[in-house]
Amino acid sequence: MYFCGQFNSGPEKQQTSTYMSEVLSIVIPAYNEERTIHRILDKIKAVKLINGIQKEIIITNDCSKDDTEGAIRRYMDANPELNIQYRKHEVNKGKGAALHTGIQHASGQYIIIQDADLEYDPEEYNILLPPILNGFADVVFGSRFMGGNPHRILFFWHSIGNKILTFASNMFTNLNLTDMETCYKLFKSDVIKQLKLKENRFGFEPEVTAKISRIPDVRIYEVGISYYGRSYEEGKKIGWRDGFRAIYCILKYNIWSK
């Protein structure tokens, strides 16, 4: 069961009678993000997207144990001009399930995944958009391991694990990605919505990569992004068990459930 908050309209939604702006749907899964959700929303609010693209923000609260819901509602009340949809899981289902909910209700021509923490910078939507807007790409991955953007130095074994998972995924998909596990994945809406996604937790990344790679004539690009990683004390949630699940999902969606 989901609870749908008020669908807000304001200046960002107003269109002229002769021109309809394109919309970027920003899908945010949120679990126990009471302390940071307002800060990431402030960053999204501040971004002026290229080509006059408008923003639609879809937040799915995955049955948080803290006051994430109150923080979101207070933000919506304080910023009625923003186009925010709020949805809520009555039981905790996992990040993947929260993403499924957001993608299902997205109405924009483009969809991007945005974590509710502060590890990724929304200003960089304007780095990911050009390959699609210029007619070259259908999907754009934001890589933390290419380009000259700033990266916080954390967790050696996480970086090794990420490279192993990306390498394993590439072997089966025949892609040459440098960062399969990145949060920042930008899709044309009709591309992502045609997929039947099943993973409810942290298997979303290998599953969506495997299924995207099999779409006939799909065009996948990768651009360098920055990364402001969190420590576990600061709220990082992913752990070694999620790495083993990712390996299982790489095998499952590239071989067993192809």
Secondary structure, DSSP 8 states (H G I E B T S, - for coil): -EEE-----STTT---SS----EEEEEEEESS-TTTHHHHHHHHHH---GGG-EEEEEEEE---SSSHHHHHHHHHHH-TTS-EEEEEESS---HHHHHHHHHHH--SSEEEE--SSSSS-GGGHHHHSHHHHTTS-SEEEEETTSSS--B----HHHHHHHHHHHHHHHHHH----S-TT-S-EEEEHHHHHTS-----STTHHHHHHHHHHTSTT--EEEEE--B----TTTT----HHHHHHHHHHHHIIIIIT-
